[in-house]
């Protein structure tokens, strides 16, 4: 049996890194967008939470992609939020 020559990386937040992955690793980037209702439902069902401090700790990302959302992201960092609210912001 031959070893695989390609790997599949599944990362729901990697969309923000797609350009970097292409440039630095010469990857073929495929972006699939899931139904937003299904995404939010999965978060709620699994009671998964996203720590928005990960975004806040990256000033270049915040400045480049989320300057108008900085205040909202700060509020999500300050107090726990329902997974549905988190899914909406994501």
MDTraj code that builds the backbone (N, CA, C; nanometers):
import mdtraj as md
import numpy as np

residues = "UNK UNK UNK UNK UNK UNK UNK UNK UNK UNK UNK UNK UNK UNK UNK UNK UNK UNK UNK UNK UNK UNK UNK UNK UNK UNK UNK UNK UNK UNK UNK UNK UNK UNK UNK UNK UNK UNK UNK UNK UNK UNK UNK UNK UNK UNK UNK UNK UNK UNK UNK UNK UNK UNK UNK UNK UNK UNK UNK UNK UNK UNK UNK UNK UNK UNK UNK UNK UNK UNK UNK UNK UNK UNK UNK UNK UNK UNK UNK UNK UNK UNK UNK UNK UNK UNK UNK UNK UNK UNK".split()
xyz = np.array([
    [0.0839, -0.1179, 0.0000],
    [0.0000, 0.0000, 0.0000],
    [0.0888, 0.1248, 0.0000],
    [0.0568, 0.2211, -0.0811],
    [0.1356, 0.3437, -0.0929],
    [0.1003, 0.4421, 0.0179],
    [0.2010, 0.5147, 0.0614],
    [0.1779, 0.6211, 0.1596],
    [0.1080, 0.7373, 0.0902],
    [0.0193, 0.8048, 0.1615],
    [-0.0503, 0.9191, 0.0980],
    [0.0482, 1.0301, 0.0631],
    [0.0239, 1.0928, -0.0497],
    [0.1102, 1.2030, -0.0923],
    [0.0500, 1.3383, -0.0582],
    [-0.0730, 1.3365, -0.0120],
    [-0.1397, 1.4607, 0.0249],
    [-0.2091, 1.4431, 0.1584],
    [-0.2179, 1.5514, 0.2306],
    [-0.2887, 1.5503, 0.3585],
    [-0.4062, 1.6459, 0.3499],
    [-0.5072, 1.6159, 0.4261],
    [-0.6234, 1.7024, 0.4349],
    [-0.6252, 1.7623, 0.5747],
    [-0.6270, 1.8935, 0.5822],
    [-0.6328, 1.9627, 0.7098],
    [-0.7705, 2.0257, 0.7211],
    [-0.8423, 1.9855, 0.8237],
    [-0.9761, 2.0410, 0.8458],
    [-0.9675, 2.1331, 0.9666],
    [-0.9873, 2.2598, 0.9421],
    [-0.9800, 2.3578, 1.0504],
    [-1.0840, 2.4650, 1.0238],
    [-1.1908, 2.4695, 1.1052],
    [-1.2997, 2.5636, 1.0775],
    [-1.2603, 2.7103, 1.0867],
    [-1.1530, 2.7413, 1.1552],
    [-1.1135, 2.8817, 1.1692],
    [-0.9970, 2.9160, 1.0755],
    [-0.9437, 2.8190, 1.0031],
    [-0.8273, 2.8408, 0.9179],
    [-0.8552, 2.9301, 0.7973],
    [-0.9799, 2.9641, 0.7740],
    [-1.0104, 3.0551, 0.6641],
    [-0.9270, 3.1828, 0.6764],
    [-0.9072, 3.2279, 0.8001],
    [-0.8287, 3.3495, 0.8226],
    [-0.6812, 3.3295, 0.7875],
    [-0.6369, 3.2050, 0.7817],
    [-0.4971, 3.1748, 0.7523],
    [-0.4763, 3.1216, 0.6113],
    [-0.5796, 3.1167, 0.5305],
    [-0.5706, 3.0542, 0.3987],
    [-0.4601, 3.1146, 0.3125],
    [-0.4499, 3.2460, 0.3085],
    [-0.3449, 3.3110, 0.2298],
    [-0.2064, 3.2764, 0.2794],
    [-0.1902, 3.2751, 0.4100],
    [-0.0616, 3.2428, 0.4709],
    [-0.0236, 3.0971, 0.4417],
    [-0.1202, 3.0060, 0.4560],
    [-0.0939, 2.8651, 0.4277],
    [-0.0526, 2.8450, 0.2827],
    [-0.1168, 2.9155, 0.1924],
    [-0.0821, 2.9081, 0.0509],
    [0.0591, 2.9601, 0.0263],
    [0.0901, 3.0759, 0.0823],
    [0.2191, 3.1399, 0.0593],
    [0.3353, 3.0629, 0.1207],
    [0.3221, 3.0246, 0.2462],
    [0.4352, 2.9667, 0.3179],
    [0.4478, 2.8155, 0.3036],
    [0.3410, 2.7457, 0.2727],
    [0.3470, 2.6009, 0.2602],
    [0.3075, 2.5509, 0.1218],
    [0.2742, 2.6444, 0.0318],
    [0.2358, 2.6101, -0.1048],
    [0.1235, 2.5058, -0.1067],
    [0.0272, 2.5238, -0.0177],
    [-0.0853, 2.4313, -0.0089],
    [-0.1932, 2.4677, -0.1103],
    [-0.2679, 2.3694, -0.1485],
    [-0.3882, 2.3919, -0.2285],
    [-0.5004, 2.4145, -0.1278],
    [-0.5518, 2.5334, -0.1235],
    [-0.6521, 2.5694, -0.0243],
    [-0.7913, 2.5508, -0.0822],
    [-0.8730, 2.4759, -0.0106],
    [-1.0122, 2.4562, -0.0475],
    [-1.0957, 2.5091, 0.0681],
    [-1.1910, 2.5917, 0.0373],
    [-1.2760, 2.6496, 0.1407],
    [-1.4195, 2.6029, 0.1194],
    [-1.4715, 2.5329, 0.2188],
    [-1.6107, 2.4901, 0.2163],
    [-1.6847, 2.5678, 0.3239],
    [-1.7954, 2.6245, 0.2896],
    [-1.8747, 2.7028, 0.3839],
    [-1.9950, 2.6185, 0.4265],
    [-2.0059, 2.5963, 0.5548],
    [-2.1151, 2.5162, 0.6097],
    [-2.2376, 2.6046, 0.6315],
    [-2.3521, 2.5435, 0.6267],
    [-2.4754, 2.6142, 0.6559],
    [-2.4629, 2.6777, 0.7946],
    [-2.4815, 2.8090, 0.8076],
    [-2.4643, 2.8758, 0.9371],
    [-2.5542, 2.8204, 1.0469],
    [-2.6754, 2.7787, 1.0123],
    [-2.7648, 2.7228, 1.1130],
    [-2.7108, 2.5897, 1.1655],
    [-2.6572, 2.5073, 1.0774],
    [-2.5987, 2.3799, 1.1190],
    [-2.4757, 2.4029, 1.2061],
    [-2.3943, 2.5010, 1.1698],
    [-2.2758, 2.5353, 1.2495],
    [-2.3169, 2.5772, 1.3902],
    [-2.4118, 2.6688, 1.4006],
    [-2.4573, 2.7163, 1.5319],
    [-2.5205, 2.6023, 1.6115],
    [-2.5973, 2.5182, 1.5459],
    [-2.6589, 2.4051, 1.6136],
    [-2.5567, 2.3080, 1.6693],
    [-2.4495, 2.2846, 1.5947],
    [-2.3430, 2.1964, 1.6428],
    [-2.2759, 2.2538, 1.7669],
    [-2.2493, 2.3838, 1.7648],
    [-2.1876, 2.4463, 1.8812],
    [-2.2775, 2.4332, 2.0032],
    [-2.4051, 2.4578, 1.9831],
    [-2.4996, 2.4501, 2.0953],
    [-2.5125, 2.3064, 2.1462],
    [-2.5267, 2.2120, 2.0547],
    [-2.5434, 2.0715, 2.0919],
    [-2.4227, 2.0205, 2.1717],
    [-2.3026, 2.0564, 2.1285],
    [-2.1805, 2.0098, 2.1947],
    [-2.1389, 2.1007, 2.3106],
    [-2.2105, 2.2124, 2.3264],
    [-2.1759, 2.3134, 2.4272],
    [-2.0303, 2.3596, 2.4104],
    [-1.9914, 2.3816, 2.2851],
    [-1.8569, 2.4288, 2.2546],
    [-1.8532, 2.5803, 2.2617],
    [-1.7399, 2.6297, 2.3055],
    [-1.7210, 2.7737, 2.3178],
    [-1.5942, 2.8148, 2.2448],
    [-1.5955, 2.9341, 2.1911],
    [-1.4771, 2.9907, 2.1266],
    [-1.4226, 3.0994, 2.2172],
    [-1.2943, 3.0937, 2.2448],
    [-1.2304, 3.1940, 2.3284],
    [-1.1852, 3.3097, 2.2385],
    [-1.2607, 3.4173, 2.2408],
    [-1.2319, 3.5306, 2.1526],
    [-1.1025, 3.6035, 2.1904],
    [-1.0447, 3.5675, 2.3051],
    [-0.9140, 3.6254, 2.3402],
    [-0.8068, 3.5832, 2.2413],
    [-0.8269, 3.4693, 2.1742],
    [-0.7313, 3.4258, 2.0715],
    [-0.7215, 3.5306, 1.9602],
    [-0.8326, 3.5905, 1.9262],
    [-0.8299, 3.6964, 1.8248],
    [-0.7698, 3.8241, 1.8820],
    [-0.8099, 3.8579, 2.0028],
    [-0.7610, 3.9811, 2.0652],
    [-0.6102, 3.9804, 2.0837],
    [-0.5531, 3.8649, 2.1047],
    [-0.4092, 3.8532, 2.1283],
    [-0.3280, 3.8632, 1.9989],
    [-0.3967, 3.8874, 1.8884],
    [-0.3304, 3.9011, 1.7588],
    [-0.3635, 4.0385, 1.6999],
    [-0.2915, 4.1414, 1.7428],
    [-0.3247, 4.2781, 1.6994],
    [-0.3267, 4.2963, 1.5479],
    [-0.2385, 4.2287, 1.4771],
    [-0.2370, 4.2442, 1.3312],
    [-0.3648, 4.1875, 1.2693],
    [-0.4117, 4.0747, 1.3208],
    [-0.5363, 4.0150, 1.2709],
    [-0.6535, 4.1073, 1.3023],
    [-0.6563, 4.1567, 1.4254],
    [-0.7654, 4.2465, 1.4646],
    [-0.7674, 4.3709, 1.3769],
    [-0.6520, 4.4269, 1.3522],
    [-0.6435, 4.5493, 1.2716],
    [-0.6799, 4.5213, 1.1249],
    [-0.6325, 4.4095, 1.0723],
    [-0.6534, 4.3800, 0.9302],
    [-0.7954, 4.3339, 0.8991],
    [-0.8532, 4.2531, 0.9880],
    [-0.9799, 4.1889, 0.9541],
    [-1.0998, 4.2332, 1.0378],
    [-1.0755, 4.2768, 1.1605],
    [-1.1870, 4.3017, 1.2505],
    [-1.1871, 4.4385, 1.3180],
    [-1.1420, 4.5429, 1.2523],
    [-1.1376, 4.6716, 1.3226],
    [-1.2757, 4.7202, 1.3682],
    [-1.3780, 4.6934, 1.2903],
    [-1.5124, 4.7388, 1.3292],
    [-1.5776, 4.6474, 1.4323],
    [-1.5176, 4.5317, 1.4567],
    [-1.5734, 4.4347, 1.5514],
    [-1.4964, 4.4321, 1.6831],
    [-1.3954, 4.5151, 1.6986],
    [-1.3095, 4.5112, 1.8178],
    [-1.3890, 4.5281, 1.9469],
    [-1.4826, 4.6207, 1.9487],
    [-1.5615, 4.6454, 2.0695],
    [-1.6505, 4.5251, 2.1031],
    [-1.7114, 4.4668, 2.0032],
    [-1.7964, 4.3499, 2.0247],
    [-1.7134, 4.2314, 2.0719],
    [-1.5992, 4.2107, 2.0093],
    [-1.5108, 4.1015, 2.0504],
    [-1.4669, 4.1219, 2.1953],
    [-1.4403, 4.2458, 2.2333],
    [-1.4032, 4.2752, 2.3720],
    [-1.5157, 4.2345, 2.4675],
    [-1.6390, 4.2644, 2.4321],
    [-1.7526, 4.2260, 2.5173],
    [-1.7630, 4.0740, 2.5306],
    [-1.7343, 4.0024, 2.4235],
    [-1.7385, 3.8561, 2.4291],
    [-1.6224, 3.8020, 2.5128],
    [-1.5148, 3.8751, 2.5233],
    [-1.4027, 3.8355, 2.6090],
    [-1.4339, 3.8628, 2.7559],
    [-1.5102, 3.9665, 2.7816],
    [-1.5375, 4.0097, 2.9189],
    [-1.6373, 3.9212, 2.9921],
    [-1.7307, 3.8611, 2.9215],
    [-1.8359, 3.7827, 2.9874],
    [-1.8687, 3.6595, 2.9038],
    [-1.9000, 3.5485, 2.9696],
    [-1.9375, 3.4270, 2.8956],
    [-2.0614, 3.4516, 2.8096],
    [-2.0635, 3.3883, 2.6956],
    [-2.1755, 3.4035, 2.6022],
    [-2.2302, 3.2673, 2.5637],
    [-2.3555, 3.2655, 2.5265],
    [-2.4223, 3.1464, 2.4768],
    [-2.3546, 3.1020, 2.3465],
    [-2.3418, 2.9700, 2.3242],
    [-2.2806, 2.9228, 2.1985],
    [-2.3478, 2.9775, 2.0727],
    [-2.4781, 3.0036, 2.0767],
    [-2.5455, 3.0591, 1.9594],
    [-2.4967, 3.2015, 1.9333],
    [-2.4832, 3.2820, 2.0390],
    [-2.4293, 3.4169, 2.0238],
    [-2.2880, 3.4124, 1.9688],
    [-2.2087, 3.3180, 2.0177],
    [-2.0705, 3.3040, 1.9687],
    [-2.0691, 3.2646, 1.8219],
    [-2.1559, 3.1721, 1.7844],
    [-2.1630, 3.1297, 1.6450],
    [-2.2005, 3.2466, 1.5540],
    [-2.2916, 3.3315, 1.6018],
    [-2.3318, 3.4484, 1.5221],
    [-2.2147, 3.5426, 1.4995],
    [-2.1350, 3.5652, 1.6026],
    [-2.0212, 3.6548, 1.5866],
    [-1.9138, 3.5909, 1.4991],
    [-1.8911, 3.4611, 1.5172],
    [-1.7924, 3.3945, 1.4327],
    [-1.8349, 3.3994, 1.2865],
])
top = md.Topology()
chain = top.add_chain()
for i, resn in enumerate(residues, 1):
    res = top.add_residue(resn, chain, resSeq=i)
    for name in ("N", "CA", "C"):
        top.add_atom(name, md.element.get_by_symbol(name[0]), res)
traj = md.Trajectory(xyz[None], top)
